[in-house]
Amino acid sequence: MTNEERVKYWIDLSDRDVDTAGWLIKGGHNLYTGYMCHQAVEKLF
């Protein structure tokens, strides 16, 4: 796996976490929304 593929992989995972956070906030699950946002930022670092 190239470095570019690794970066794309982690960005894709982060995007999925942000999408999940969006669904959670619509459902009123604020605690879990914060956790998913935290996970997304961690993956980008």
TIGUBA-912566 format. One line per 2 residues: number of its first residue (from 1); for each residue x, y, z of N, C-alpha, C. Coordinates in steps of 0.001 Angstrom, whole numbers, plus 500000, padded with zeros to 6 digits. Layout:
BEGIN
NUM = X:Y:Z:X:Y:Z:X:Y:Z | ...
//
This chain:
BEGIN
1 = 500849:498828:500000:500000:500000:500000:500898:501240:500000 | 500621:502156:499100:501413:503385:499023:500988:504353:500123
3 = 501816:505366:500350:501467:506386:501351:500170:507095:500980 | 499991:507371:499692:498767:508046:499247:497531:507195:499540
5 = 497652:505890:499351:496533:504985:499634:496238:504936:501131 | 497295:504966:501938:497100:504971:503399:496376:506244:503845
7 = 496800:507370:503305:496171:508648:503664:494702:508637:503247 | 494413:508192:502031:493030:508134:501551:492185:507215:502430
9 = 492755:506105:502841:492056:505157:503709:491625:505825:505013 | 492552:506540:505657:492238:507180:506931:491274:508349:506759
11 = 491387:509071:505664:490440:510158:505403:489040:509589:505171 | 488944:508489:504441:487651:507836:504220:487025:507376:505534
13 = 487836:506804:506410:487321:506388:507719:486823:507587:508519 | 487567:508670:508466:487172:509876:509177:485855:510429:508627
15 = 485721:510436:507308:484466:510894:506688:483287:510042:507138 | 483502:508756:507250:482441:507854:507702:482047:508165:509143
17 = 483034:508483:509986:482742:508859:511373:481920:510140:511428 | 482238:511103:510575:481488:512365:510545:480052:512104:510070
19 = 479882:511250:509078:478535:510888:508625:477739:510233:509746 | 478381:509343:510471:477728:508670:511596:477331:509685:512667
21 = 478212:510634:512933:477903:511679:513919:476675:512476:513490 | 476566:512744:512204:475390:513457:511704:474101:512700:511967
23 = 474125:511400:511726:472933:510581:511985:472628:510530:513476 | 473662:510431:514290:473451:510365:515732:472848:511655:516273
25 = 473329:512796:515780:472796:514069:516285:471329:514240:515891 | 470973:513742:514710:469563:513794:514297:468691:512941:515211
27 = 469285:511886:515752:468556:511007:516664:468623:511437:518115 | 469318:512544:518395:469381:513062:519756:470405:512366:520635
29 = 471337:511663:520054:472361:510949:520828:473621:511807:520915 | 473536:512873:521688:474604:513873:521713:475922:513359:522271
31 = 475885:512515:523286:477120:511992:523860:477886:511189:522814 | 477202:510335:522092:477850:509512:521079:478291:510350:519882
33 = 477576:511435:519628:477969:512338:518546:479339:512933:518838 | 479533:513379:520059:480825:513928:520454:481938:512906:520324
35 = 481642:511675:520681:482641:510610:520574:483029:510377:519114 | 482047:510332:518221:482337:510099:516806:483131:511261:516210
37 = 482832:512486:516624:483606:513641:516158:485049:513539:516640 | 485205:513124:517883:486546:512935:518438:487316:511894:517622
39 = 486663:510799:517295:487293:509747:516505:487711:510257:515126 | 486842:511063:514512:487136:511598:513182:488393:512476:513215
41 = 488482:513347:514220:489644:514233:514325:490907:513424:514604 | 490800:512429:515463:491952:511589:515761:492489:510912:514501
43 = 491601:510432:513670:492031:509737:512447:492700:510692:511461 | 492302:511936:511483:492941:512901:510576:494332:513301:511045
45 = 494574:513189:512354:495914:513493:512870:496816:512313:512645
//
